[in-house]
Amino acid sequence: MNRAVGRQSPVASGGTLEALDVHVRAGDFPAVRGVSVSFKEGEFAAIVGPNGAGKSTLLRALLGLNGVDSGEVRLLDRSLRGWARPERARTVAYLAQDEALPGDARVRDVVALGRGAGEWRWGLIPMRPWTQVDEEAVADALKRTDTLRFAGRRVAELSGGERQRVSLARALAAQPRFLLLDEPTNHLDLAYGLDVIRHVRAEAARGLGVVAVLHDLNLAARANRLVLLNAGQVVAQGAPDEVLTPGNLLTAYGVRVRILWDAGRPLVVPEDEAEGPTG
Ligand SMILES: Nc1ncnc2c1ncn2[C@@H]1O[C@H](COP(=O)(O)OP(=O)(O)OP(=O)(O)O)[C@@H](O)[C@H]1O
């Protein structure tokens, strides 16, 4: 299967999804305050920060689901405002937090929904005919997420971890250039949480731009790049070891931590659980 099917550019072409000095108010609350970040195709980036830091609001602004009060979101060097909704939905896929899937539907049909992103009327009627390209994209997404073996089962029969993989397959079936995920490891056990991270890392290595909001800093440390938010602003961004420092985490979370090293990655240990004094 040719992953290039339906794509403008198969492998990392260096396209970006950027926020430039973005401010977003949620109700009366300034949830995002002057954030500038740039995400690239071929990169797995994680947005981290304490509850209420503005992570989901920023993600929704990057998707065009939240308008911005000032500043600009740019997708592939064009203002997001200039993108037609179906074209934008094909280019940037979204995996929402705790996404509800239709329990009665079979896995393959749910994944097929991903092909119609932005092009289905009332979620029921495809506005263009189904083609061989769609068929291949669905088969490819099932294969890459290890969901092919239960493609014929009903969603209601799956575990939470298996369902999350189906959601991922549906998003990948659109063959987007960016994939934005809001807390994709929420409610998943250790194995499934790691599984999601491994899959999105692999997709980034194949050229997809991945941006995930994550709470688990030790899972986030597996990303290529981190953006640490607090009170709607960027505290730090860069490689995991540059961002996950005791100073940055004290600023953002008000918690003292030690940083240990494991397989070349920083490992965050809150001070009250660490052995010995803070390093
Ligand atoms: N409709 C709203 N009205 C008022 N305040 C809001 C609204 N939506 C969000 N907020 C506030 O904006 C801030 C940022 O919310 P957001 O959901 O983006 O944070 P978050 O970092 O994703 O948090 P969490 O980790 O808890 O999901 C929070 O303080 C939240 O209470």
The ligand as a MOL file (V3000), in Angstrom:
LIG
                    3D

  0  0  0     0  0            999 V3000
M  V30 BEGIN CTAB
M  V30 COUNTS 31 33 0 0 0
M  V30 BEGIN ATOM
M  V30 1 N -15.9790 28.2320 28.8310 0
M  V30 2 C -15.1070 28.6160 29.7750 0
M  V30 3 N -15.4010 29.6300 30.6060 0
M  V30 4 C -14.5290 30.0520 31.5290 0
M  V30 5 N -13.3210 29.5060 31.7180 0
M  V30 6 C -12.9740 28.4750 30.9200 0
M  V30 7 C -13.8400 27.9730 29.9210 0
M  V30 8 N -13.2110 26.9550 29.2830 0
M  V30 9 C -12.0020 26.8300 29.8860 0
M  V30 10 N -11.8690 27.7430 30.8600 0
M  V30 11 C -10.6910 27.9120 31.7200 0
M  V30 12 O -9.5750 28.1190 30.8770 0
M  V30 13 C -8.4320 27.5120 31.4990 0
M  V30 14 C -7.7370 26.6290 30.5130 0
M  V30 15 O -8.5440 25.4970 30.2400 0
M  V30 16 P -7.9960 24.2560 29.3940 0
M  V30 17 O -9.0910 23.2440 29.3510 0
M  V30 18 O -7.4490 24.7280 28.1170 0
M  V30 19 O -6.8090 23.7650 30.3270 0
M  V30 20 P -5.9970 22.3990 30.2710 0
M  V30 21 O -4.5570 22.7650 30.4350 0
M  V30 22 O -6.3550 21.6260 29.0620 0
M  V30 23 O -6.5280 21.7130 31.5850 0
M  V30 24 P -6.7090 20.1600 32.0030 0
M  V30 25 O -5.3390 19.5980 32.0830 0
M  V30 26 O -7.3510 20.2550 33.3430 0
M  V30 27 O -7.5740 19.5050 30.9670 0
M  V30 28 C -8.9310 26.7840 32.7340 0
M  V30 29 O -8.6440 27.5480 33.8680 0
M  V30 30 C -10.4090 26.6710 32.5140 0
M  V30 31 O -11.1290 26.7010 33.7350 0
M  V30 END ATOM
M  V30 BEGIN BOND
M  V30 1 1 1 2
M  V30 2 1 2 3
M  V30 3 2 2 7
M  V30 4 2 3 4
M  V30 5 1 4 5
M  V30 6 2 5 6
M  V30 7 1 6 7
M  V30 8 1 6 10
M  V30 9 1 7 8
M  V30 10 2 8 9
M  V30 11 1 9 10
M  V30 12 1 10 11
M  V30 13 1 11 12
M  V30 14 1 11 30
M  V30 15 1 12 13
M  V30 16 1 13 14
M  V30 17 1 13 28
M  V30 18 1 14 15
M  V30 19 1 15 16
M  V30 20 2 16 17
M  V30 21 1 16 18
M  V30 22 1 16 19
M  V30 23 1 19 20
M  V30 24 2 20 21
M  V30 25 1 20 22
M  V30 26 1 20 23
M  V30 27 1 23 24
M  V30 28 2 24 25
M  V30 29 1 24 26
M  V30 30 1 24 27
M  V30 31 1 28 29
M  V30 32 1 28 30
M  V30 33 1 30 31
M  V30 END BOND
M  V30 END CTAB
M  END
